[in-house]
Amino acid sequence: MNPLKRFVVNQAVKFLTQEQKRSAIQSTANPFFTTTGKTIIWQGQKMASYVEDGYTGNDIVYSIIRLITEKAKIPEWNEYKVKDEQSYKEYSRKLRRPDLATDYKKLIELQHKALEPVKGYTKIKELLQYPNDDDTWGDLIEKWGGWKLSTGNAFIYGPLIGAGSNKGLPNKLYDLPSQFMQLLVDRNQFPLSALGYQMTLDGYRDFTRDEIIHDKYWNPRWDTAGSQLIGLAPLFAASKLLTRDNEGKTAMVADFQNGGPAGIIKIKPNAQYAGIDPAVMGTEAAQLKKIIIENAGSANRGKIAASGYDVDFVKVGVPAVEMEILNAEKFNQRSLCNVFGGIPSELLNDPDNKSYNNKKEAEKALTVRAAIPLLCPIRDNFNRQKVTRWGNNNGTVVDFNISCFSELEENRSEQVQWLAQADWLALKQKYEIMGLEVPTYIDQKLLEEIYLKSGQTPISDMQVGVDLPISMNDYQK
């Protein structure tokens, strides 16, 4: 909106009713208007297109988001007491880039060292099991992540309890439709921040800042109205790619529906047909058409249709263009996978892209590059809201258990082969690396000894030029 148009709108709204003002907000080209420094930030049309043309209108986008959210809803969540602050900070820091972690077993141990589950009933634990009357926590995580991946924003509404021991905490948690959400911002303050929220669906419903958890992606598209406070959807960067894929599919569907016949059969010009009445030729052509129709269909495959005329077939259509569209879909799929964190396209049945040796490696890439990075901001935003907005600063945090992702475990067969050659490690270390309980029936001295030749000979018994085949059983005797 240019400055002149903005001035006219600002002057006009002084004489409008509240309902007319709200209507004016949505009718402007860049949907916002200003009164006494207050700005409403709204990107509903864009977010609606991400939903309609993206998640609900494109099979690739739908499959990618479902793949991520189905993985993200697996972990169990709980309320924990932080028993080791330093370990918790280290664990949280490493989990923000799980693709860089080299030892997930130690990461899990670090989580257990830092956190202790809260015992007994709490309102937070109740929400983490059944956030509302219709959803489980896993359902809400799926919706939370789905909204953020689709539109760049997730708005979680929690009506607050007004009295009692749980005063200030939400009674329930619900997901709200991102494409119908607006932010109220005071432009007289800097930096800008949301003062409240409004949903423009079937009327107008206002929410306080304390009632909404707003989880969003970073948006570098700054302006003085505060558009940067609305998350930038991944599909915004991929808008041309999404349009190309949707238009290609639309073109192919239109071709199937309206393309007409694949070709035309015609009677070749011949001297023997000279002087024949055109009406007779038309009758003969109709007879030829009838023969073709009678021999069409799968039941007549392989049959031979005979004609007494010298005929020709002319193809109609551009099959080469159709092949180009089909080939483009493969590249569109891979490009969209990159937009959503670089997830492996082979998990979407891409037959020509095998970047990983096996499915477990591909699942691991999905977990560390998409699912966990989606869950960490959910956890962090929940904990921030819990402390700063709900006033529940009791030393507890909400977190998810990463030990459920079995694909993060090391390949046991590869570990065994490697440990068989790792003669520089003590027997106790090998047990710990394998994640096995160290036996108590073996002498501690033997456990701390280094064995050569796959654990057969203690290094202390080795002599120059002499190979003593002493086993662990001999040592125990």
N, C-alpha and C positions, 0 to 999 in steps of 0.2 A: 504494500500500500504506500503510495507516495505521500509526502508531507501535507499537500493540499487536501487530498482525500481524507487523510487522517484527521485534519483539523475540522473538516465538514462533519465527519462522523461524530467527533467529540462534542461539537456544538449541538448536533441534532439530538443526541441521546439525553440531553438535559430535559427535553420535553416528551420523552417516551416513558411508557410504563415499564415496570420491571420485565414483564413478559416480552414487550417489544424490544427491550435492550438485549435480552437473550437471543431473540430472533436476529437482531442486527449482528450479533457476534458471529453467528454461523453463516450469514449471508455475505460477509466481506471476503475479498479475494485471499487475503492472508488473515485467517480467522482470529482476530483479537481486537479489542477496543479498550480505551483507557479512560477511566474516570477517577479523578483525584489520586492519580499515581498507581491505581490498582490495575493489573493486567491479567487477563485470562489467556493462558497458553493452551492451544488446542490444535492437534494434528489429526483429527478424526478421519478426514478423507483419505489421508495417506495410510493410516493404520488400517482402515477398512479395506483398502486395496491389498494390503499385505495379507489380510485374512482371506478375502474373496479370491484374489488372483494367486495367492501363495499357498497357504496351508489347505484351504478347502477347494482350491481351483487347480492345483498342480500336483500330479502324483509324485514327482521327485521330491518336492519340498515336504509334502505330507510324509513320505517315507523316511526322509532324513530326520525330521523333528520327532516322529514316533520312535525311531531308532534310539535317539538320544534320551528322550523322556522315559522310555521303557527301561533303559539302563539306570537312569537317575533315580527312579522310584524304588529301586531294590533295597538300599541300605535301611537299617533300623535307626531311628533317632531316639535320643534320650536327653534328659537334663542331667548335667554333671557338675560336681564340685571340683574346682581346680585345686589339686593338691600339690602341684609342682608348677609354679608360674613360668619358670625358665623353660622347662620341657614343653609346656603348652605353647609358648611363643615360637619355639623352634619347630614344633610339629605343625603349627598353623602356617608358618612361613614356607616350609617345604611342601605342604599340601597345595599351596597356591600354584605351584608349577610341578604337578605330579609327573609330567613327562620327562623331567630332569632327574627324578629320583632313581637311584640305582639299587637300593635295597628296601623293598616295601615291607619286608618282615621287620626290619628295624623301625620303620615308620609306624607300623602298627604297635610295636612295643613302646615307642615313644608316646603314642596316644594313650595307651594303658597306664604308662608311668605318670602322665600329666593329669589324667581325669579319673574321677571316681563317681560312679552312678549315684544319684541322689536317691535315698531310700524313702519309702512311704509315698503318700499321695501329695501331689502338688497340682495346681491348676495348669501349669505349663506342661506337665507330663500328660495330663488329660487331653490338652490340645494336640500334643504330638501323637496321640493315638486316634482320637476322633475329633477333628477340628470343627465339624458341624454335623448336623443331623443326616446329611446325605453322603458325605465323603469320609474316607479314611485319610490318614496322613499321606499315604502313598498317592492317593487320588489327587490331593491338593498339590503335592510336589509335581505331579504330571501336568496339572493345569498351570501352575506357577511357571514351570520351565517352558511349557508350550507357548504361553503368552509372551514371555520374554524373547524366545527364539523367533516367534512369528512377527512381533511388532516392536521389539526392542525394549518393551516395558512390561512389568507385571505389577498390578495393584491388588494388594491383599487387604481386605476390610475386616476389622475386628471391633465390633461394638463393645465399648468399655463397661466394666462393672462399676456401678456408682457407690456401692457401700459394702461393708463387710471386710473379712480378712483378705479377700482378693480384689479389693478396690483398686481401680486403675488398670487391671489386667483385662484382656479381651475375654468375653464370654464365649465367643465363637470366632472362627476365621473363615472367610469366604473369598473366592477370586472374583474380580470385577472385570468387565469387558474393556480392554485397553482402548479400543477405537472410539469409545464413548466417554472417555475420561478427560477432564480439563484440570489445569493447575491454576491456582490464584496466586499471583506474585505482586509484591509491592516494589514498584520500580524506583521508589525514592530511597531504597536501601541498596547497599552494595557490600558484599556480593549478593546477587539475587538468590532467593530460596523460596520454596513453596510455603504459602501461608495456610493453604487448605486445598481441597479437591472438590470436583463436581462431576456427577455423572449425568449425561444428557441422553437418556434413554427412557422413552415414555414419560416425558416430563423432566424435572430437574431435581436432583437429590444432592445435598451438600454433605461433605465430610470434613472433620477437623484433621489436622496433621497427625494428631495422636492416634487416630483411628485407621490410618492407612500406612502400610509398608509399601514403599515404592522402590522396587528393584529395577534397575535400568542399565543399559549399556552406555558407555561414554559417547557424548555427542559433541564433536568439534565445531558444529555449525552454530556459532555464537551470533546473537544479536541483542539489541538493547531491550527487547521484549521478554527475553528469557527462554528462547527456544531450546537453548542448550540444556535446560532442565528436563526435557523430554528425551528419552533414550533413542539412539540411532539404531534402527532395525538392520540386521544383516542383509535383508532383502532390499534395503535402500541402495546399498552399494552394488547389489546384483540385479537392479531393476531392469537394465537392458538385457541381461542374460535371461531373466525370468520372462520378459516380454517376447524375446526370440523363441524360447521354448514353447510358451503358450500359443503364440501365433503359428508356429510350425504344426502343433497338434491341431489347432483350429483349421488350418489349411488342409490337413490330411482328412479330417472328419468331413469337411465340406466336399472334398473330392469324392469320398465314399458315398456321400448322400446325393450329390448333384453332378457327379462326374459323367453320367450317361454311359453309353456303351464303350467297351474297350477299343472297338474298331468298327469299320464299315466293310461289308462284303459287296462287291460290285461285279457286274457282268462285263468282261473285257470287250472292248470294241472289236468287231470281227466282220469281215465281208459278208458272212452268212446271215448276219442280222440286218443287212441293208434292206430297206424297203418294208420292214415289219412295222405294223401299227404300234406306236408307243403304248397304247392301252394294253395291247397283248403283252408287251415287254413288262408292263407293270404287274400284270397278272402272274407272269412267270416269276418275277422277283418276289411277289408275295408268297408263291408256292415254295420258293427257295428259303424264305424266312421261316415258313412253317416247318420245313424239314429240320432247320437248325434248332428251333424251339423244341421240337419233339425229341431231339437227341441231346438236349441239355440236361444238366443235373448229374449228381455223383453216381446214380444208378446206371447211367449210360456211358460212364467213363470207359474209354477204350473202343467204343463202337465206331464204325466208319459210316459217315453220311455220304451218299452218292448224289451227284448232280450231273445233268446232261449239258450243262452250260460251262463255258470257259470263264471261271470266276477269279477274282483277285481280292485280297484282304488288305485294307489300309488301316494301320494303327492310329488311334486317337489318344492323346494324353502325353504326359511327360514323365515316364517312370524314372528317368534319371534324377529328376527333381525330388521325387518321393524318396529315392535312396539317399540323397543328400540330407533330407530332413531326418531320416532314421539315423544316419551317421552323426548328425549334429546333436541328436538327443543323447548319445553316449558322452560326447564332450560336455554337453550341458550338465549332465549328471555329475561328472567329475568336478566341474567348476563349482557347482552348487555345494558339493561335499567340502570343497576347500573353503567356501564362504562360511560354512558352519563349523569351523575348527579343524578342517583337514581330516575329516573322518574317512576311513577306507571305503572306497566305492564298491569293493568286492563284497561288502556286507549287504549291498543292494543288488546283488546278483549281476555285477558287471563282469562279463566273461573274459574281457580283453585286458583287464587291469588286475594283476596279481602282484601287488607290492610286498605282500607278507607271505612268509613260508607256509603258514597254516592259519586256521580260523582263530585259534587262541591268540596269536599275535595280533590279528586284526581286531579282535574283541578288546584286547589290552589297549590298542591305540584308541579305540572308541572311548574307553573308560578314562584314560589319562588326558586325552585331548579334547573331550567334549563333556562327558558326564560329570566328572569331579569338578572341572572348572565352572560348570553350571551350578553345582551344589554349594560350593564355597561361598559365593555371594549371597545365596539364600540363607545360609547359616549366619554369615556376618551381618546381614541386614536385620535378621530376626534378633540377634543378640544386641545390636545397636538400639533397635526399637525397644527391646525389653528393658534396657538400662535408661536410655535418655527420654523415652516417651511414656513408658508404662511405669516408671519408677521402681522397677524390680531389680535393684542393685544389691543383691544378696550374695554375691560371690559365685553364682552358678552360671553356667553357659549351656547352650543347646548345641549339640553336635551330632554327626552321623558316623556310623561305624564302617570303616573302610575295609575291614577284614572279610566282608561278604563278597568282595570281588576276587573270585578264585583265579581269574586270569592274571592277577598281579603276582601270584606265587611263581617262584622259579620252577623251571622244568626239572622234575626230580631225576629223570634219567640222565639229563645233561649234567646235573650236579654230581651224581654218582661217578660219572666218567671223569669229570674234572677232579673230584676229590681223590680218585684212585691214583692220579698222577701228582697230587699235591703233597709230596713227602715232607715238605717244610712245615706242615701243620700238625699240631698235636692231636691225639685221638679225641680229646675233649672238645677241641675247636671244631672238628668235623661233625660231631654230634650236634653242636649248637648251630652250625651252618645249615644242617639238614632240618633243623627245627625239631629235633628229637630230644626226649628227656635223657639226661646223662645218667647212665646206670650207676646205682649205688653199690652194686656187688663187685665192681672193679676197683682195685686199689687206686687211690688218688694219684700216687706216684706214676702208675702205669698210664693213667688218663692224661697226664701232663707230659708224657714221654713222646718223642718224635720217632715214628716207625718208618723204616725204609722198606722198599719193595711191597707196597700196598699193605702196610701195617703188619709185616711179619717179623721184622727184626728191629729192636731198639737200637738207636744210634750209639748208645753207650757201650753196646757189646760188639760194635764193629771194630775190626783190626785191619791194619793195612795189609792187603793181599789175602785176607781171609773173609769168607762169607759164611756167617754162622746162621743156619736156618732155625732160629729160636722163635717159636710162636708165642702168642699171649697165653695159651693154655699151659705151656711149659713155665711161663713166668708165675702163673697163679699157683702151680704145684710147688 
